[in-house]
Amino acid sequence: MTNAQVTRELSNGTAIPVVGLGVWQISDGAECERAVTAALEVGYRLIDTAQAYRNETSVGRAIRSSGVPREEIFLTTKFYPGGKDARVEAEKSLERLGTEYLDLYLIHWPQGGPTWAWPGMEAAVEGNLTKGIGISNFGADEVRELAKVAQIQPVVNQIQFSPFEYRRGLVETCEDAGIVAQAYSPLGTGRHLDHPAIAKLAESTGRTPAQVLIRWAMQKGLSVIPKSVHQARIEENFNVFDFELDDDAMASLDALDTTGSTSDALSKSGKWWS
């Protein structure tokens, strides 16, 4: 499908689709399998899970039964940093997923500091367990700290990102380091959909609020992974390739930021992974 071929090239030479399905908070079992199956049928080719989500088995089952060749699917999972060895945990993920390799393996958040788990991540690449490695929820300082010691540089930083959490400073730091930023919770886990400014733009463009939010993040250069378990919304979230937001619309969305264009991964004080 044409939409599935819209990608961004990563620094390791692979290409990541600009829209994917995130499966955070989707229960292991039939619900997760249905969501992944629906996404692949619509044309998604990026599926994002994590060890902490406890649904890798269902994701793998849906991928295998989809009929879509494995090499056409960009599969991401994340190392839970409560574990001790990222390489060992990658092997366990592959077992649960029922696949021989990952396309991307991320440190889920920088618990215990941003560098200690990286040798295990690099070992996962060297062991051909994953094509690429990256990070999630790393702020600019943590990105820079990791860059100093990494033998293999991260290719992605997955961050909370929407017009209301417009982490401009963090995205710029990532881009300067050759890291593609990826947006999770682009819809604010649903809470942004009813905002008057979003509704107004949706009406003027003839699109839905979700499509406006996803399109904004895409036009900022990010890969975007909205989550849904509803087939109609999964399809809606993917139908974002046939329109563009103009400069005025983009500027009005930019102005919704509540983070002060932060370079931090979290807006609130303190760190929830500590």
Beta strands, then each sheet from edge to edge (+ up, - down):
strand 1: 7-9
strand 2: 15-17
strand 3: 21-22
strand 4: 46-48
strand 5: 74-79
strand 6: 104-107
strand 7: 133-136
strand 8: 156-160
strand 9: 180-184
strand 10: 223-224
sheet 1: 1+ 2-
sheet 2: 3+ 4+ 5+ 6+ 7+ 8+ 9+ 10+
end
